[in-house]
Amino acid sequence: MLRTATLRARRHLGSLALGSACLLAGCDSLLKADDPDIITSANSAAGAVALKNGIIDRFNAVTAGIQGSDGIFEFGGLLADEWASGDTFEQRNTTDARTTNVTNSFLATPFRLMQQIRTEGATAVAALRTYSPTPASNIALMFNLTAFAENQMGETYCNGIPFSDPIPGGDITFGDPVPVDSAFGRALAHADSAVANNGGTDATRMGQFAAMIKGRALLNRGQFAAAAAAVAAVPITFTYSSTYSLNSRDNQNWALNVSSKRYILPNAEGGNGMNWRTAADPRVTASTTPTVAFDGSSQHFFTSNWAVRTDPVIVSSGIEARLIEAEAALQANDFVNFIVKLNVARATKAGLAPLTDPGTTASRVDLLFRERAFWLFGTGHRLGDLRRMIRQYGRGAETVFPTGAWFKGGSYGPDVNLPISIDELNNPNIPQNSTTTSQSTCINRNA
């Protein structure tokens, strides 16, 4: 029983459950792999760098590069209004319809990867400090990716996120489920650690990345002035991207929407969604002639924002910094600077005319989140923004999420976030209610 518990604990932290016993008679022991997917010896500079590179790969995967189940950018956008399901898979259809069950098998992998970034990132930091301390920007990067993952978990999942930690001997300390605000607090602390442990050839960019993560987490906490102050020095030219290549993994925004036609670029989905296709906005380029989606019946439209499988996905940018500053100005009733900051961003993109103040509180909020939607499309921001519209701006869930009749039949459900996967029930601190509802692994499903 102890061995079983330990193995399940390791799976909880993200180790692949590939098994250690050979089930076929006559298996050659040379074919066995001890601790597959894990670097077991990092007591050298090369080992420390390999750990760092593994964290980067997990980050590239979980954002928009998971094959077989979806990256958090795709799955979160599917629950929001960025994508509609053109698939036959129940996992995507129920998420698009806002009725995600804890048994949905696509929930586990991205959650596990983000936890791996956090726990294995700590191991990488220790190894880099000991065996490869320069450039220090590598250590800062590990803290930044940890902070990014924690903030993304807070934006994506329900209240009740567990943060467990490994202990010597292969077991773990199971974390208590915490509200999303605690995830944002963890992200802030790790972004500060990135700044405190920075230096070397990439120090400037790592400092800007840390500032952007901090600004985003503060925005999620409703600390608007502090968020603007955090990002004030980030230039509009700054970007940090997840990257893809022919030798590793594909950009799944491209693969699922353009290539396999499993994801559809919608238009005003459920009445409340953005008019991605008819807006003719150069920030989200859209096809105008439909084809047939993977399911064989739905009309399929695509965006050419990502033209090939190796295109990077921007996850943080100076454009976002200006949007954060604009929101802080709006909150301070500084409507002149609110429009100025939005127009500073718009001036970087051909085909965007300057904005003018729409004149009312509600219309200014609408304008802000519309600008954020088009600038940040497909980059993991939209679900968090819809939740903030409920939490910070008093909007009703059914006024911001797709609602009414779902286009494949039935009606949209009530989900405003993703539940914690049933796989996490090996943690005894997770609510052990039912395994058949979308509520069971969460403290609550509030925004």
Secondary structure as a PSIPRED ss2 file (coil, helix, strand):
# PSIPRED VFORMAT (PSIPRED V4.0)

   1 M C   1.000  0.000  0.000
   2 L H   0.000  1.000  0.000
   3 R H   0.000  1.000  0.000
   4 T H   0.000  1.000  0.000
   5 A H   0.000  1.000  0.000
   6 T H   0.000  1.000  0.000
   7 L H   0.000  1.000  0.000
   8 R H   0.000  1.000  0.000
   9 A H   0.000  1.000  0.000
  10 R H   0.000  1.000  0.000
  11 R H   0.000  1.000  0.000
  12 H H   0.000  1.000  0.000
  13 L C   1.000  0.000  0.000
  14 G C   1.000  0.000  0.000
  15 S C   1.000  0.000  0.000
  16 L C   1.000  0.000  0.000
  17 A C   1.000  0.000  0.000
  18 L C   1.000  0.000  0.000
  19 G C   1.000  0.000  0.000
  20 S C   1.000  0.000  0.000
  21 A C   1.000  0.000  0.000
  22 C C   1.000  0.000  0.000
  23 L C   1.000  0.000  0.000
  24 L C   1.000  0.000  0.000
  25 A C   1.000  0.000  0.000
  26 G C   1.000  0.000  0.000
  27 C C   1.000  0.000  0.000
  28 D C   1.000  0.000  0.000
  29 S H   0.000  1.000  0.000
  30 L H   0.000  1.000  0.000
  31 L H   0.000  1.000  0.000
  32 K C   1.000  0.000  0.000
  33 A C   1.000  0.000  0.000
  34 D C   1.000  0.000  0.000
  35 D C   1.000  0.000  0.000
  36 P C   1.000  0.000  0.000
  37 D C   1.000  0.000  0.000
  38 I C   1.000  0.000  0.000
  39 I C   1.000  0.000  0.000
  40 T C   1.000  0.000  0.000
  41 S C   1.000  0.000  0.000
  42 A C   1.000  0.000  0.000
  43 N C   1.000  0.000  0.000
  44 S C   1.000  0.000  0.000
  45 A H   0.000  1.000  0.000
  46 A H   0.000  1.000  0.000
  47 G H   0.000  1.000  0.000
  48 A H   0.000  1.000  0.000
  49 V H   0.000  1.000  0.000
  50 A H   0.000  1.000  0.000
  51 L H   0.000  1.000  0.000
  52 K H   0.000  1.000  0.000
  53 N H   0.000  1.000  0.000
  54 G H   0.000  1.000  0.000
  55 I H   0.000  1.000  0.000
  56 I H   0.000  1.000  0.000
  57 D H   0.000  1.000  0.000
  58 R H   0.000  1.000  0.000
  59 F H   0.000  1.000  0.000
  60 N H   0.000  1.000  0.000
  61 A H   0.000  1.000  0.000
  62 V H   0.000  1.000  0.000
  63 T H   0.000  1.000  0.000
  64 A H   0.000  1.000  0.000
  65 G C   1.000  0.000  0.000
  66 I C   1.000  0.000  0.000
  67 Q C   1.000  0.000  0.000
  68 G C   1.000  0.000  0.000
  69 S C   1.000  0.000  0.000
  70 D C   1.000  0.000  0.000
  71 G C   1.000  0.000  0.000
  72 I H   0.000  1.000  0.000
  73 F H   0.000  1.000  0.000
  74 E H   0.000  1.000  0.000
  75 F H   0.000  1.000  0.000
  76 G H   0.000  1.000  0.000
  77 G H   0.000  1.000  0.000
  78 L H   0.000  1.000  0.000
  79 L H   0.000  1.000  0.000
  80 A C   1.000  0.000  0.000
  81 D C   1.000  0.000  0.000
  82 E C   1.000  0.000  0.000
  83 W C   1.000  0.000  0.000
  84 A E   0.000  0.000  1.000
  85 S E   0.000  0.000  1.000
  86 G C   1.000  0.000  0.000
  87 D C   1.000  0.000  0.000
  88 T C   1.000  0.000  0.000
  89 F C   1.000  0.000  0.000
  90 E H   0.000  1.000  0.000
  91 Q H   0.000  1.000  0.000
  92 R H   0.000  1.000  0.000
  93 N H   0.000  1.000  0.000
  94 T H   0.000  1.000  0.000
  95 T H   0.000  1.000  0.000
  96 D H   0.000  1.000  0.000
  97 A C   1.000  0.000  0.000
  98 R C   1.000  0.000  0.000
  99 T C   1.000  0.000  0.000
 100 T C   1.000  0.000  0.000
 101 N C   1.000  0.000  0.000
 102 V C   1.000  0.000  0.000
 103 T C   1.000  0.000  0.000
 104 N C   1.000  0.000  0.000
 105 S C   1.000  0.000  0.000
 106 F C   1.000  0.000  0.000
 107 L C   1.000  0.000  0.000
 108 A H   0.000  1.000  0.000
 109 T H   0.000  1.000  0.000
 110 P H   0.000  1.000  0.000
 111 F H   0.000  1.000  0.000
 112 R H   0.000  1.000  0.000
 113 L H   0.000  1.000  0.000
 114 M H   0.000  1.000  0.000
 115 Q H   0.000  1.000  0.000
 116 Q H   0.000  1.000  0.000
 117 I H   0.000  1.000  0.000
 118 R H   0.000  1.000  0.000
 119 T H   0.000  1.000  0.000
 120 E H   0.000  1.000  0.000
 121 G H   0.000  1.000  0.000
 122 A H   0.000  1.000  0.000
 123 T H   0.000  1.000  0.000
 124 A H   0.000  1.000  0.000
 125 V H   0.000  1.000  0.000
 126 A H   0.000  1.000  0.000
 127 A H   0.000  1.000  0.000
 128 L H   0.000  1.000  0.000
 129 R H   0.000  1.000  0.000
 130 T H   0.000  1.000  0.000
 131 Y H   0.000  1.000  0.000
 132 S C   1.000  0.000  0.000
 133 P C   1.000  0.000  0.000
 134 T C   1.000  0.000  0.000
 135 P C   1.000  0.000  0.000
 136 A C   1.000  0.000  0.000
 137 S H   0.000  1.000  0.000
 138 N H   0.000  1.000  0.000
 139 I H   0.000  1.000  0.000
 140 A H   0.000  1.000  0.000
 141 L H   0.000  1.000  0.000
 142 M H   0.000  1.000  0.000
 143 F H   0.000  1.000  0.000
 144 N H   0.000  1.000  0.000
 145 L H   0.000  1.000  0.000
 146 T H   0.000  1.000  0.000
 147 A H   0.000  1.000  0.000
 148 F H   0.000  1.000  0.000
 149 A H   0.000  1.000  0.000
 150 E H   0.000  1.000  0.000
 151 N H   0.000  1.000  0.000
 152 Q H   0.000  1.000  0.000
 153 M H   0.000  1.000  0.000
 154 G H   0.000  1.000  0.000
 155 E H   0.000  1.000  0.000
 156 T H   0.000  1.000  0.000
 157 Y E   0.000  0.000  1.000
 158 C C   1.000  0.000  0.000
 159 N E   0.000  0.000  1.000
 160 G C   1.000  0.000  0.000
 161 I E   0.000  0.000  1.000
 162 P E   0.000  0.000  1.000
 163 F C   1.000  0.000  0.000
 164 S C   1.000  0.000  0.000
 165 D E   0.000  0.000  1.000
 166 P E   0.000  0.000  1.000
 167 I C   1.000  0.000  0.000
 168 P C   1.000  0.000  0.000
 169 G C   1.000  0.000  0.000
 170 G C   1.000  0.000  0.000
 171 D C   1.000  0.000  0.000
 172 I E   0.000  0.000  1.000
 173 T E   0.000  0.000  1.000
 174 F C   1.000  0.000  0.000
 175 G C   1.000  0.000  0.000
 176 D C   1.000  0.000  0.000
 177 P E   0.000  0.000  1.000
 178 V E   0.000  0.000  1.000
 179 P C   1.000  0.000  0.000
 180 V H   0.000  1.000  0.000
 181 D H   0.000  1.000  0.000
 182 S H   0.000  1.000  0.000
 183 A H   0.000  1.000  0.000
 184 F H   0.000  1.000  0.000
 185 G H   0.000  1.000  0.000
 186 R H   0.000  1.000  0.000
 187 A H   0.000  1.000  0.000
 188 L H   0.000  1.000  0.000
 189 A H   0.000  1.000  0.000
 190 H H   0.000  1.000  0.000
 191 A H   0.000  1.000  0.000
 192 D H   0.000  1.000  0.000
 193 S H   0.000  1.000  0.000
 194 A H   0.000  1.000  0.000
 195 V H   0.000  1.000  0.000
 196 A H   0.000  1.000  0.000
 197 N C   1.000  0.000  0.000
 198 N C   1.000  0.000  0.000
 199 G C   1.000  0.000  0.000
 200 G C   1.000  0.000  0.000
 201 T C   1.000  0.000  0.000
 202 D C   1.000  0.000  0.000
 203 A H   0.000  1.000  0.000
 204 T H   0.000  1.000  0.000
 205 R H   0.000  1.000  0.000
 206 M H   0.000  1.000  0.000
 207 G H   0.000  1.000  0.000
 208 Q H   0.000  1.000  0.000
 209 F H   0.000  1.000  0.000
 210 A H   0.000  1.000  0.000
 211 A H   0.000  1.000  0.000
 212 M H   0.000  1.000  0.000
 213 I H   0.000  1.000  0.000
 214 K H   0.000  1.000  0.000
 215 G H   0.000  1.000  0.000
 216 R H   0.000  1.000  0.000
 217 A H   0.000  1.000  0.000
 218 L H   0.000  1.000  0.000
 219 L H   0.000  1.000  0.000
 220 N H   0.000  1.000  0.000
 221 R C   1.000  0.000  0.000
 222 G C   1.000  0.000  0.000
 223 Q C   1.000  0.000  0.000
 224 F H   0.000  1.000  0.000
 225 A H   0.000  1.000  0.000
 226 A H   0.000  1.000  0.000
 227 A H   0.000  1.000  0.000
 228 A H   0.000  1.000  0.000
 229 A H   0.000  1.000  0.000
 230 A H   0.000  1.000  0.000
 231 V H   0.000  1.000  0.000
 232 A C   1.000  0.000  0.000
 233 A C   1.000  0.000  0.000
 234 V C   1.000  0.000  0.000
 235 P C   1.000  0.000  0.000
 236 I C   1.000  0.000  0.000
 237 T C   1.000  0.000  0.000
 238 F C   1.000  0.000  0.000
 239 T E   0.000  0.000  1.000
 240 Y E   0.000  0.000  1.000
 241 S E   0.000  0.000  1.000
 242 S E   0.000  0.000  1.000
 243 T C   1.000  0.000  0.000
 244 Y C   1.000  0.000  0.000
 245 S C   1.000  0.000  0.000
 246 L C   1.000  0.000  0.000
 247 N C   1.000  0.000  0.000
 248 S C   1.000  0.000  0.000
 249 R C   1.000  0.000  0.000
 250 D C   1.000  0.000  0.000
 251 N C   1.000  0.000  0.000
 252 Q H   0.000  1.000  0.000
 253 N H   0.000  1.000  0.000
 254 W H   0.000  1.000  0.000
 255 A H   0.000  1.000  0.000
 256 L H   0.000  1.000  0.000
 257 N H   0.000  1.000  0.000
 258 V H   0.000  1.000  0.000
 259 S H   0.000  1.000  0.000
 260 S C   1.000  0.000  0.000
 261 K C   1.000  0.000  0.000
 262 R C   1.000  0.000  0.000
 263 Y E   0.000  0.000  1.000
 264 I E   0.000  0.000  1.000
 265 L C   1.000  0.000  0.000
 266 P C   1.000  0.000  0.000
 267 N C   1.000  0.000  0.000
 268 A C   1.000  0.000  0.000
 269 E H   0.000  1.000  0.000
 270 G H   0.000  1.000  0.000
 271 G H   0.000  1.000  0.000
 272 N C   1.000  0.000  0.000
 273 G C   1.000  0.000  0.000
 274 M C   1.000  0.000  0.000
 275 N C   1.000  0.000  0.000
 276 W C   1.000  0.000  0.000
 277 R C   1.000  0.000  0.000
 278 T C   1.000  0.000  0.000
 279 A C   1.000  0.000  0.000
 280 A C   1.000  0.000  0.000
 281 D C   1.000  0.000  0.000
 282 P C   1.000  0.000  0.000
 283 R C   1.000  0.000  0.000
 284 V C   1.000  0.000  0.000
 285 T C   1.000  0.000  0.000
 286 A E   0.000  0.000  1.000
 287 S C   1.000  0.000  0.000
 288 T C   1.000  0.000  0.000
 289 T C   1.000  0.000  0.000
 290 P C   1.000  0.000  0.000
 291 T E   0.000  0.000  1.000
 292 V E   0.000  0.000  1.000
 293 A C   1.000  0.000  0.000
 294 F C   1.000  0.000  0.000
 295 D C   1.000  0.000  0.000
 296 G C   1.000  0.000  0.000
 297 S C   1.000  0.000  0.000
 298 S C   1.000  0.000  0.000
 299 Q E   0.000  0.000  1.000
 300 H E   0.000  0.000  1.000
 301 F C   1.000  0.000  0.000
 302 F C   1.000  0.000  0.000
 303 T E   0.000  0.000  1.000
 304 S C   1.000  0.000  0.000
 305 N C   1.000  0.000  0.000
 306 W C   1.000  0.000  0.000
 307 A C   1.000  0.000  0.000
 308 V C   1.000  0.000  0.000
 309 R C   1.000  0.000  0.000
 310 T C   1.000  0.000  0.000
 311 D C   1.000  0.000  0.000
 312 P C   1.000  0.000  0.000
 313 V E   0.000  0.000  1.000
 314 I E   0.000  0.000  1.000
 315 V E   0.000  0.000  1.000
 316 S E   0.000  0.000  1.000
 317 S E   0.000  0.000  1.000
 318 G H   0.000  1.000  0.000
 319 I H   0.000  1.000  0.000
 320 E H   0.000  1.000  0.000
 321 A H   0.000  1.000  0.000
 322 R H   0.000  1.000  0.000
 323 L H   0.000  1.000  0.000
 324 I H   0.000  1.000  0.000
 325 E H   0.000  1.000  0.000
 326 A H   0.000  1.000  0.000
 327 E H   0.000  1.000  0.000
 328 A H   0.000  1.000  0.000
 329 A H   0.000  1.000  0.000
 330 L H   0.000  1.000  0.000
 331 Q H   0.000  1.000  0.000
 332 A C   1.000  0.000  0.000
 333 N C   1.000  0.000  0.000
 334 D C   1.000  0.000  0.000
 335 F H   0.000  1.000  0.000
 336 V H   0.000  1.000  0.000
 337 N H   0.000  1.000  0.000
 338 F H   0.000  1.000  0.000
 339 I H   0.000  1.000  0.000
 340 V H   0.000  1.000  0.000
 341 K H   0.000  1.000  0.000
 342 L H   0.000  1.000  0.000
 343 N H   0.000  1.000  0.000
 344 V H   0.000  1.000  0.000
 345 A H   0.000  1.000  0.000
 346 R H   0.000  1.000  0.000
 347 A C   1.000  0.000  0.000
 348 T C   1.000  0.000  0.000
 349 K C   1.000  0.000  0.000
 350 A C   1.000  0.000  0.000
 351 G C   1.000  0.000  0.000
 352 L C   1.000  0.000  0.000
 353 A C   1.000  0.000  0.000
 354 P C   1.000  0.000  0.000
 355 L C   1.000  0.000  0.000
 356 T C   1.000  0.000  0.000
 357 D C   1.000  0.000  0.000
 358 P C   1.000  0.000  0.000
 359 G C   1.000  0.000  0.000
 360 T C   1.000  0.000  0.000
 361 T H   0.000  1.000  0.000
 362 A H   0.000  1.000  0.000
 363 S H   0.000  1.000  0.000
 364 R H   0.000  1.000  0.000
 365 V H   0.000  1.000  0.000
 366 D H   0.000  1.000  0.000
 367 L H   0.000  1.000  0.000
 368 L H   0.000  1.000  0.000
 369 F H   0.000  1.000  0.000
 370 R H   0.000  1.000  0.000
 371 E H   0.000  1.000  0.000
 372 R H   0.000  1.000  0.000
 373 A H   0.000  1.000  0.000
 374 F H   0.000  1.000  0.000
 375 W H   0.000  1.000  0.000
 376 L C   1.000  0.000  0.000
 377 F C   1.000  0.000  0.000
 378 G C   1.000  0.000  0.000
 379 T C   1.000  0.000  0.000
 380 G C   1.000  0.000  0.000
 381 H C   1.000  0.000  0.000
 382 R H   0.000  1.000  0.000
 383 L H   0.000  1.000  0.000
 384 G H   0.000  1.000  0.000
 385 D H   0.000  1.000  0.000
 386 L H   0.000  1.000  0.000
 387 R H   0.000  1.000  0.000
 388 R H   0.000  1.000  0.000
 389 M H   0.000  1.000  0.000
 390 I H   0.000  1.000  0.000
 391 R H   0.000  1.000  0.000
 392 Q C   1.000  0.000  0.000
 393 Y C   1.000  0.000  0.000
 394 G C   1.000  0.000  0.000
 395 R C   1.000  0.000  0.000
 396 G C   1.000  0.000  0.000
 397 A H   0.000  1.000  0.000
 398 E H   0.000  1.000  0.000
 399 T H   0.000  1.000  0.000
 400 V H   0.000  1.000  0.000
 401 F C   1.000  0.000  0.000
 402 P C   1.000  0.000  0.000
 403 T C   1.000  0.000  0.000
 404 G C   1.000  0.000  0.000
 405 A E   0.000  0.000  1.000
 406 W C   1.000  0.000  0.000
 407 F C   1.000  0.000  0.000
 408 K C   1.000  0.000  0.000
 409 G C   1.000  0.000  0.000
 410 G C   1.000  0.000  0.000
 411 S E   0.000  0.000  1.000
 412 Y C   1.000  0.000  0.000
 413 G C   1.000  0.000  0.000
 414 P C   1.000  0.000  0.000
 415 D C   1.000  0.000  0.000
 416 V C   1.000  0.000  0.000
 417 N C   1.000  0.000  0.000
 418 L E   0.000  0.000  1.000
 419 P C   1.000  0.000  0.000
 420 I C   1.000  0.000  0.000
 421 S C   1.000  0.000  0.000
 422 I H   0.000  1.000  0.000
 423 D H   0.000  1.000  0.000
 424 E H   0.000  1.000  0.000
 425 L H   0.000  1.000  0.000
 426 N H   0.000  1.000  0.000
 427 N C   1.000  0.000  0.000
 428 P C   1.000  0.000  0.000
 429 N C   1.000  0.000  0.000
 430 I C   1.000  0.000  0.000
 431 P C   1.000  0.000  0.000
 432 Q C   1.000  0.000  0.000
 433 N C   1.000  0.000  0.000
 434 S C   1.000  0.000  0.000
 435 T C   1.000  0.000  0.000
 436 T C   1.000  0.000  0.000
 437 T C   1.000  0.000  0.000
 438 S C   1.000  0.000  0.000
 439 Q C   1.000  0.000  0.000
 440 S C   1.000  0.000  0.000
 441 T C   1.000  0.000  0.000
 442 C C   1.000  0.000  0.000
 443 I C   1.000  0.000  0.000
 444 N E   0.000  0.000  1.000
 445 R C   1.000  0.000  0.000
 446 N C   1.000  0.000  0.000
 447 A C   1.000  0.000  0.000
